[in-house]
Amino acid sequence: MTQPSCFDRVKMGFMMGFAVGMAAGAMFGTFSCLRIGMRGRELMGGVGKTMLQSGGTFGTFMSIGMGIRC
């Protein structure tokens, strides 16, 4: 069995970070959007945007960390 390449590790780190960031974005985005009074389609758009932003941010930092490790 061969070890995964450095690029595969960075890619895996981004995917793991993106998944964790999406989950955190769903929780925090829902709370903040409900707090300011969003409802319906506006709520879904706000939560989705927050999920993508936090997923991308956390995924980027996880991929950088995995790149440093290899």
Secondary structure, 3 states (H helix, E strand, C coil): CCCCCHHHHHHHHHHHHHHHHHHHHHHHHHHHHHHCCCCHHHHHHHHHHHHHHHHHHHHHHHHHHHHHHC
